[in-house]
Amino acid sequence: MLSQQKLTDMLSALGRGGKETRDLAESEAYSLFADMLDGRIPALELGALLASLRWKHESADELAGFARALNERIPTLELPPHLPRTVVIPSYACAGRAPNLMPLLAMMLARMGVPVMVHGLYGRGAPAGNMEVFERLGLTACSTLSEAANSLHAGRCALVPTEVLNPALDSLVRLRDRMGHRNTAHVAAKLLDPAPLHSLRLICLADAHLMSRLHEVLLRGPERALLMRAPDEDSFTDPLRRPRIDLFERMSVRTLFAAESGTPPQSHPLPPADDIDATSRCISEMLEGHRAIPHPVQNQLAACLYGSGAARDMTHAKAAVSLGLAHTAH
């Protein structure tokens, strides 16, 4: 627990602006975010800290400390031992420039035998987006962790509200509406891991500088994760152009796909990004084999199959995707 003097010192260090701003050490960031999550930071100081971190930009040490504090407060899910790693997907975005086909990716993975957990805001004040798409496709959110575990054991995609995983994180993320911009909790949520060493975290970012810092963070630990650029704040693979897809594990990184240049033509125009009904219909048509799945999404599906251990190598993963799509078409 931070003393009032230590909290004041942190506010002074983070809020000076310009070259006078000092990054927190990982241990300081850990203590700070632990106090945020445990409700020990007064409201005035909390707002000032979150705003200062937002405009300073979180360093790699700070992100590592925030992630450690958060994951110590996330319950560990009991996962099916006979299945591949669970793919953990954060979903906190508002509508962006491109339709978010993440629900398609999640449901295709589940159909191919890979457990999938999607976590994000749900209910009051949540941004319109993926959770509504899932509902229109017949999936509902889990109200308890045991319900989520049952869904994973049954081979279904588990939708887990942030509030179920950690109510304090849920509250911090929802401050976006009052503060007018995202805060550190949005970034920390991307690093949430309910199954250490038994998961594949799928992390997408639009901010190139934040990607660089997360790249450094992911190289520090043994956990497995995929990292890639996205067209929007929290969206998944650009359906028009594949980003570079990197796989991190055991303090090393390997590029599974290089970034595409140019924009390949689309045989079927995609729906507007903010049209939930049209996006749901589009995904349903793709799942039923009545509409082609964009090639960038197929590549991300292959990366997830390999990263989760469902495929022994990338050649096997690509073949499994082609076979799965052929089966869907019939």
Buried (B, 14 or more C-beta within 10 A) or exposed (E): EBEEEBBEBBBEBBBEEEEEBBBBEBEBBBBBBBBBBEEEBEEEBBBBBBBBBBEBBBBBBBBBBBBBBBBEBBEEBEBBEEBBBBBBBBBBBBBBEBBBBBBBBBBBBBBBBBBBBBBBBBEEEBBEBBBBBBBBBEBEBBEEBEBBBEBBBEBBBBBBBBBBBBEBBBBBBBBBEEEEEBBBBBBBBBBBBBBEEBBBBBBBBBBEEBBEBBBBBBEBBEBBBBBBBBBBBBBBBBBBBBBBBBBBBEEEBEEBBEEBEEEEEEEEEBBEBBEBEBBBBBBBBBBEBEBBBBBBBBBBBBBBBBBBBBBEEBEBBBBBBEEBBEEBEE
